[in-house]
Amino acid sequence: MRRTVFLLIPALLLALTPTASAQDLPTLPQSAEVTLKVQRDGSLSVTEAVSVPEGTSMTRRIALRAPADDDQDRLLTVRDLSIEGAGSSETSADAVTLDLRGGTSIVQYTVDGAVGAGRGVERVTWDLAGGWDTRLELVRATFAAPRVPDALTCLAGPPGTATPCGAAQIDHSGLTRVQVPNLAAGQRVELTAELPGGTVPVTERLVPSKTVAGAISASAPVWWAWGAFAVLLLAALALVAFLRRRDAAPVVPMPVDLLSDGQFSSPDGVLPGHVGPLLTGRADAVDLAATVLDLCVRNYIWVSEDGPRDWVLVRRNPPDEQLGRFERTVYEAVLPGESAKVSSLAPFQTGVLADVLRRRWLSRRGAKLARAGARLCLYGVFLTVLLTFTVGYAQLGLVVIACGVALSLGSRLLPARTTSGLLLRRRLLGLRARLAAPDPARLTAADRELLFSRALPYALALGEADQWVTAFAAPGRSPQAYWYGTVAEGPAAVAATSGFTAALVAAFASAHHGVRGIRPDAPRDPAPA
């Protein structure tokens, strides 16, 4: 029985609430009777009975954007507006304006957005009589909700003040009653009722206030944006860590065969000039010298001795379709005329890195991401300023800036080698192991002559040229260097090529920072070459 009584109390409260047809009418001229009722869907039904002296008019402006706190505003929506009596209304994006003329008018409307969430409670806030352009002799109001409020706050006076209403209380029936006399024009009567949590749905819509503090304040969209940024950042860090760990993992060399059906073949068609960029991420004098040497052994350039410490390079065959772009560049730079001395050579840009990038062994993803990060930072600054002075949510611009900074910094951690570049690195290290332990005695004379010359540029690029030449300069098995003119014969002729390769490296190293050591280091993002 007791439970049944408790369940009937809210129904009785709603039944006792005055309806539009039973609306109390003002007893004094230039006064207002207001009835508020919170519906179960969270909307607020408002009925206002206003007495306007004959021959005059009264205007009220109901703001649809009201301050919620220091940096947020509450957006309200007024719908189903009707006026019984002499009056009219006008609705804009920012306010609803009521224009009432002489007599008593009854204004009815529904408000969405008046119910906000608190700590375990729901706050219903409404300005009962704010925005009138005329002094009100008396304002009386009643407030009803599905449950009796736990607390009540009523403020009267100019907006922003904290002066309590003259009379605001909850009577024995659970109905809230408010009475404020002598309300000056432009003043307000703001009622806030705290309902138990879960009484009705929360309908409040908060947006940043139109101030700098409001624009940079954190709101739900901003928190969602920062959360998405955090998730993306963690995913990006995991990806970078995976790529770096894969690139820095111990390398197991892959065995390679240098001869196939009597023909020389390099792993994946890699050229001697590619070795440095693939292993260290940059090209230097060794790679340039190895490229020139490769052009010699492929019969594009003839080499002849010019005294004990100099050599002459002579055009033997013109460049053809077998040469890549960077090889043509090397050919034309080394031999602008018909011949040139090694001692007169100087370093130059080859474009070998562009060729390695074109073959997708290295990637410029780091440089591209760095540029994209810089652009994001600029876009973020522009967006922050734009949002600060327009709709708010300026922290969304800060999120974009944070993305740009993270992208720029993270790009420096990305290894340059691609998956195919990692596989080729294993094959190059397998080639290096093969060149470090030559066994020319097991080769036929024809294969020995072919392999010595064709593999010599790779041995130079991989730091094994001395061992390679020494192994083939042994008596009885020394091949003929068909591309090298010398008065020496036999092993001495083969050994003479060591002086030529050393002179090539020395000529190109004059403007380079020394000669690199061969190591399977993780290359940084490729530098122009």
C-alpha atoms as one frame of an Amber mdcrd trajectory, in Angstrom:
protein
   0.000   0.000   0.000   2.822   2.460   0.924   4.550   1.754  -2.378   1.354
   2.543  -4.278   1.044   5.879  -2.493   4.625   6.844  -3.379   4.031   5.999
  -7.027   0.926   8.182  -7.087   2.674  11.280  -5.688   4.387  12.357  -9.005
   1.143  11.756 -10.886  -0.762  13.885  -8.408   1.850  16.654  -8.710   1.472
  16.753 -12.457  -2.306  16.584 -12.199  -2.345  19.516  -9.780  -0.101  21.638
 -12.044  -2.117  24.422 -13.710  -2.692  23.971 -17.419  -3.059  26.577 -20.084
  -6.804  26.642 -19.686  -6.456  27.044 -15.893  -3.659  29.607 -16.113  -3.793
  32.191 -13.331  -4.298  35.670 -14.684  -2.394  38.700 -13.431  -4.141  40.657
 -10.687  -2.184  43.848 -11.285  -1.614  45.817 -14.462   1.838  45.459 -15.931
   2.488  42.125 -14.207   3.023  38.493 -15.235   1.931  35.046 -14.095   4.282
  32.273 -15.327   3.760  28.519 -15.216   6.671  26.138 -15.820   6.336  22.387
 -16.254   9.142  19.919 -17.005   7.923  17.183 -19.335   9.168  13.618 -19.196
  11.097  14.074 -22.459  13.183  16.845 -20.868  11.408  19.752 -22.549  10.078
  22.693 -20.556   6.527  23.890 -21.161   6.073  27.588 -20.415   2.864  29.562
 -20.126   2.984  33.312 -19.486  -0.060  35.472 -18.727   0.918  39.130 -19.093
  -1.213  42.159 -18.280  -0.454  45.155 -20.476  -2.058  48.529 -19.682  -4.472
  49.733 -22.344  -2.969  52.012 -24.946   0.564  50.759 -24.341   2.735  47.861
 -25.435   5.368  45.680 -23.816   8.195  43.861 -25.522  10.197  40.924 -24.229
  13.347  39.515 -25.761  14.019  35.855 -24.842  17.676  35.101 -25.518  18.330
  31.683 -27.047  21.987  31.754 -26.035  22.671  32.142 -22.325  25.916  31.942
 -20.324  26.380  28.554 -18.640  29.764  29.251 -17.024  32.865  31.351 -17.648
  33.675  29.830 -21.036  30.527  28.063 -22.224  27.081  29.148 -23.381  23.832
  27.219 -23.319  21.873  27.029 -26.572  18.091  27.001 -26.248  15.317  26.305
 -28.724  11.791  27.698 -28.468   9.077  25.891 -30.409   5.294  25.599 -30.574
   4.901  29.293 -29.776   1.359  30.669 -29.628  -0.186  33.905 -28.354  -3.786
  34.378 -27.202  -4.539  38.059 -27.132  -3.178  41.184 -28.765   0.377  40.423
 -29.599   2.891  39.033 -32.065   6.222  37.237 -32.024   9.373  37.118 -34.070
  11.967  34.356 -33.948  15.597  34.752 -35.030  18.721  32.672 -34.582  19.605
  34.461 -31.343  16.321  35.355 -29.719  12.535  35.226 -29.633  10.865  38.635
 -29.395   7.346  39.019 -27.967   5.424  42.237 -28.698   2.262  42.458 -26.592
  -0.354  45.250 -26.702  -3.023  46.435 -24.288  -4.967  43.779 -22.409  -4.062
  40.356 -21.046  -2.214  37.994 -23.346  -1.390  34.341 -22.766   1.826  33.153
 -24.382   2.601  29.448 -24.606   5.782  27.791 -25.879   8.087  24.829 -25.327
  11.806  25.153 -24.544  14.426  22.535 -25.437  17.869  22.671 -23.832  16.907
  23.840 -20.321  17.863  20.597 -18.513  21.563  20.264 -17.679  23.593  17.609
 -15.887  25.298  18.120 -12.521  26.934  15.853  -9.973  24.206  13.263  -9.500
  21.462  15.822 -10.188  19.731  17.469 -13.119  19.459  21.253 -13.174  16.531
  22.951 -14.863  17.306  26.631 -15.480  15.016  29.252 -16.964  14.712  33.041
 -16.936  11.101  33.676 -15.948  10.838  37.346 -16.775  14.090  38.620 -18.277
  14.274  40.877 -21.289  11.174  43.019 -20.721  11.495  46.624 -21.849   9.022
  47.750 -19.176   8.999  47.573 -15.394   6.891  44.682 -14.012   4.912  45.437
 -10.875   4.722  41.767  -9.908   6.044  38.481 -11.246   4.605  35.249  -9.903
   5.568  31.792 -11.120   5.009  28.122 -10.384   7.311  25.240 -11.309   6.406
  21.551 -11.526   8.393  18.473 -12.489   7.921  14.692 -12.407   9.775  14.675
  -9.063  10.079  17.212  -6.277  13.273  19.298  -6.568  16.060  18.596  -4.093
  17.170  22.235  -4.104  16.031  25.536  -5.479  17.907  28.726  -6.474  16.176
  31.916  -7.543  18.070  35.081  -8.515  16.514  38.439  -9.323  18.019  41.686
 -10.542  20.371  42.743 -13.338  21.984  39.899 -15.315  25.132  38.603 -13.647
  24.127  39.561 -10.095  23.454  37.052  -7.318  20.583  38.737  -5.455  18.063
  36.143  -4.191  14.405  36.437  -5.101  12.083  37.905  -2.511  10.078  34.683
  -2.179  10.868  31.243  -3.638   9.844  28.026  -1.926   8.406  24.539  -2.393
   4.945  24.203  -0.855   3.405  21.192   0.847   2.129  19.823  -2.495   5.648
  19.828  -4.038   4.882  22.804  -6.258   7.576  25.487  -6.450   6.294  29.032
  -6.079   8.183  32.245  -6.852   7.138  35.854  -6.304   9.158  38.943  -7.225
   7.740  42.488  -6.963   8.947  45.619  -8.715  11.187  44.073 -11.393  12.892
  46.874 -13.311  13.136  46.852 -17.103  15.982  44.666 -18.345  16.293  42.720
 -15.079  15.717  38.979 -14.839  14.272  36.312 -12.559  16.364  33.183 -13.016
  15.075  29.981 -11.457  17.249  26.847 -11.114  15.725  23.644  -9.747  17.866
  20.600  -8.957  16.014  17.372  -9.713  17.201  13.884  -8.651  19.434  12.271
 -11.251  17.559  10.326 -13.936  14.298  12.244 -13.537  14.236  13.388 -17.173
  16.704  13.245 -20.082  19.430  15.899 -20.210  18.733  18.280 -23.106  21.374
  20.951 -22.515  23.533  21.936 -25.477  26.753  23.690 -24.531  28.955  25.626
 -26.954  32.030  27.785 -26.365  31.176  31.314 -25.319  32.002  34.124 -27.724
  35.185  35.092 -25.883  38.810  34.077 -26.273  38.563  31.991 -23.099  35.438
  30.317 -24.421  36.957  29.708 -27.820  39.921  27.799 -26.364  37.919  25.972
 -23.712  37.604  22.191 -23.804  34.247  20.809 -24.864  32.963  17.436 -25.988
  34.094  17.782 -29.638  37.489  18.971 -28.433  37.911  16.031 -26.060  36.908
  13.645 -28.834  39.506  15.254 -31.112  42.263  14.952 -28.485  41.250  11.348
 -27.865  41.462  10.564 -31.577  44.861  12.261 -31.692  46.091  10.141 -28.780
  44.917   6.939 -30.476  46.547   7.911 -33.775  49.750   8.910 -31.980  49.989
   5.555 -30.204  49.327   3.718 -33.473  51.986   5.809 -35.245  54.532   5.177
 -32.473  53.852   1.443 -32.685  54.338   1.523 -36.462  57.579   3.519 -36.203
  58.889   1.166 -33.511  58.065  -1.840 -35.712  59.764  -0.346 -38.791  62.882
   0.654 -36.848  63.129  -2.731 -35.150  62.769  -4.478 -38.503  65.404  -2.266
 -40.102  67.848  -2.673 -37.206  67.362  -6.437 -36.831  70.502  -8.576 -37.270
  71.050  -9.179 -40.978  71.505 -12.703 -42.251  73.365 -12.501 -45.602  71.720
 -14.283 -48.501  74.015 -16.405 -50.726  74.317 -15.075 -54.273  75.680 -16.510
 -57.492  77.802 -14.164 -59.572  77.796 -16.304 -62.677  74.694 -17.705 -64.319
  75.068 -19.703 -67.525  78.439 -18.109 -68.134  77.075 -14.574 -67.675  77.736
 -12.181 -64.792  74.654 -11.154 -62.813  74.226  -8.842 -59.848  71.441  -9.188
 -57.232  68.247  -7.588 -58.532  70.255  -5.697 -61.154  71.885  -3.499 -58.513
  74.752  -1.343 -59.772  78.005  -0.590 -57.902  76.927   3.038 -57.417  73.792
   1.859 -55.590  75.715   0.114 -52.804  76.469   3.153 -50.647  72.904   4.531
 -50.602  71.496   1.093 -49.861  73.851   0.335 -46.963  74.426   3.775 -45.461
  71.746   6.009 -46.936  74.192   8.289 -48.770  76.545   8.250 -51.762  80.195
   9.277 -51.542  83.518   9.058 -53.373  83.661   5.250 -53.257  80.298   4.912
 -55.020  81.320   7.432 -57.677  84.635   5.667 -58.258  82.860   2.279 -58.418
  80.490   3.652 -61.068  83.383   4.909 -63.225  85.143   1.563 -62.809  81.946
  -0.239 -63.826  81.777   1.853 -67.012  85.349   0.779 -67.725  84.759  -2.953
 -67.316  81.608  -2.678 -69.443  83.697  -1.245 -72.311  82.377   2.308 -72.286
  85.725   3.723 -71.095  89.295   2.588 -71.836  91.971   3.011 -69.168  95.656
   3.399 -69.912  98.599   4.232 -67.685 100.191   7.655 -67.988 103.370   7.301
 -66.017 103.675   5.571 -62.663 101.039   7.656 -60.818  98.430   8.783 -63.342
  95.987   7.231 -65.741  94.110   8.380 -68.813  90.396   7.665 -69.400  89.365
   7.473 -73.067  85.926   7.183 -74.601  85.585   3.703 -76.010  81.879   3.425
 -76.799  79.191   6.138 -76.627  76.407   5.921 -74.036  73.504   3.752 -75.145
  70.179   2.528 -73.821  71.942   0.120 -71.461  73.042   3.005 -69.253  70.783
   4.544 -66.657  70.328   8.278 -66.237  72.833   8.644 -63.422  75.376   6.500
 -65.332  75.060   8.828 -68.311  75.628  11.754 -65.966  78.802  10.125 -64.675
  80.005   9.311 -68.184  79.488  12.867 -69.468  81.005  14.460 -66.354  84.106
  12.273 -66.351  84.669  12.494 -70.095  83.334  15.811 -71.420  85.804  15.346
 -74.266  87.474  12.323 -75.793  89.818  11.735 -72.853  90.677  12.933 -69.364
  93.341  12.242 -66.776  92.366  10.718 -63.438  94.372  13.387 -61.629  92.119
  16.066 -63.166  88.836  14.518 -62.007  86.688  16.340 -59.448  83.551  15.345
 -57.530  80.118  16.109 -58.966  76.484  15.314 -58.331  75.366  12.045 -59.915
  71.676  11.661 -59.097  72.267   8.083 -57.945  69.887   8.513 -55.015  67.088
   9.452 -57.382  67.735   6.202 -59.234  67.646   4.201 -55.990  64.383   5.909
 -55.018  62.946   5.216 -58.461  63.691   1.528 -57.989  61.870   1.704 -54.603
  64.790   0.392 -52.582  64.773   3.564 -50.509  61.853   5.828 -49.762  61.520
   9.561 -49.188  58.530   8.992 -46.935  60.382  10.695 -44.087  60.939  13.888
 -46.085  57.391  13.816 -47.452  55.903  13.370 -43.983  58.087  16.178 -42.625
  56.769  18.534 -45.288  53.208  17.381 -44.617  53.764  17.983 -40.896  54.980
  21.521 -41.555  51.913  22.227 -43.675  49.647  20.828 -40.961  51.243  23.163
 -38.425  50.524  26.155 -40.658  46.962  24.978 -41.272  46.533  24.445 -37.529
  47.669  27.989 -36.716  45.255  29.402 -39.293  42.412  27.193 -38.017  43.095
  28.156 -34.391  42.902  31.861 -35.177  39.827  31.390 -37.374  37.911  29.365
 -34.772  38.937  31.703 -31.944  37.185  34.641 -33.582  34.253  32.751 -35.134
  32.484  29.653 -33.776  34.903  28.635 -31.017  36.401  25.144 -30.576  39.835
  26.706 -31.161  41.512  23.701 -29.586  40.657  21.769 -32.734  43.306  23.922
 -34.397  45.724  22.985 -31.609  44.977  19.325 -32.307  45.925  19.894 -35.953
  49.152  21.628 -34.840  49.940  18.701 -32.528  49.403  16.301 -35.438  51.789
  18.341 -37.572  54.475  18.430 -34.869  54.149  14.702 -34.233  54.345  14.009
 -37.969  57.443  16.181 -38.411  59.255  14.660 -35.426  58.179  11.118 -36.195
  59.333  11.397 -39.806  62.923  11.694 -38.587  62.639   8.287 -36.936  61.476
   6.443 -40.036  64.088   4.228 -41.722  64.614   4.968 -45.398  64.914   1.375
 -46.588  61.797  -0.221 -47.992  60.909  -3.907 -47.773  62.594  -4.587 -51.116
  65.573  -2.517 -49.955  65.896  -4.658 -46.832  65.911  -7.812 -48.951  68.494
  -6.330 -51.317  70.665  -5.358 -48.343  70.785  -9.027 -47.333  71.830  -9.957
 -50.861  74.499  -7.254 -50.952  75.940  -8.540 -47.704  75.851 -12.020 -49.204
  77.712 -10.602 -52.212  80.244  -8.987 -49.895  80.864 -12.333 -48.182  81.332
 -13.940 -51.591  83.836 -11.241 -52.666  85.724 -11.489 -49.372  86.476 -15.172
 -49.980  87.221 -15.557 -53.704  88.291 -18.904 -55.125  89.493 -18.227 -58.688
  91.205 -21.613 -58.895  87.811 -23.322 -59.286  86.913 -21.213 -62.318  87.692
 -21.728 -65.940  90.007 -19.216 -67.574  87.107 -17.574 -69.429  84.959 -17.335
 -66.297  87.929 -16.085 -64.293  88.558 -13.238 -66.755  84.869 -12.288 -66.857
  84.295 -12.512 -63.099  87.436 -10.612 -62.089  86.580  -7.544 -64.123  82.799
  -7.484 -63.742  82.868  -8.048 -59.969  85.736  -5.618 -59.311  83.457  -2.489
 -59.132  81.250  -4.266 -56.568  84.317  -5.299 -54.594  85.416  -1.647 -54.562
  81.967  -0.444 -53.426  81.804  -3.103 -50.697  85.349  -2.523 -49.409  86.790
  -5.830 -50.657  88.767  -4.626 -53.698  92.239  -5.355 -52.280  91.382  -8.936
 -51.333  89.669  -9.483 -54.668  92.643  -8.248 -56.717  95.149 -10.132 -54.523
  93.267 -13.410 -54.994  93.254 -13.058 -58.796  96.836 -11.790 -59.045  98.240
 -15.147 -57.931 100.712 -16.709 -60.423  99.194 -19.127 -62.843  95.617 -17.922
 -62.542  95.717 -14.213 -63.226  93.181 -13.124 -65.847  93.575 -10.402 -68.412
  92.044  -7.026 -67.616  90.660  -6.376 -71.088  89.719  -2.798 -70.243  93.080
  -1.755 -68.764  96.130  -0.863 -70.839  99.485  -1.504 -69.172 102.997  -2.600
 -70.099 102.945  -5.127 -67.250 101.994  -8.713 -67.870 100.452 -11.559 -65.867
  99.913 -11.027 -62.153 101.562  -7.610 -62.257  98.991  -6.391 -64.778  96.153
  -7.493 -62.502  97.814  -5.954 -59.443  98.222  -2.651 -61.304  94.456  -2.178
 -61.268  94.632  -1.598 -57.488  96.560   1.634 -58.018  93.986   2.805 -60.535
  91.000   2.160 -58.212  92.763   3.884 -55.312  93.503   6.913 -57.503  89.859
   7.104 -58.592  88.642   7.153 -54.987  91.245   9.741 -54.010  90.263  12.018
 -56.906  86.590  12.020 -55.959  87.194  12.207 -52.196  88.777  15.672 -52.275
  85.436  17.416 -51.611  83.749  14.603 -49.713  83.908  14.003 -46.006  86.310
  11.148 -46.215  85.576   7.648 -47.419  82.830   5.703 -45.723  83.310   2.403
 -44.032  81.027  -0.320 -45.290  78.515  -1.336 -42.634  74.843  -2.345 -42.661
  73.796   0.762 -40.718  70.235   1.979 -40.823  70.313   4.777 -43.375  68.803
   8.087 -42.567  66.527   9.759 -45.031  68.504   9.996 -48.299  70.474  13.160
 -48.817  70.601  14.614 -52.327  73.406  13.306 -54.474
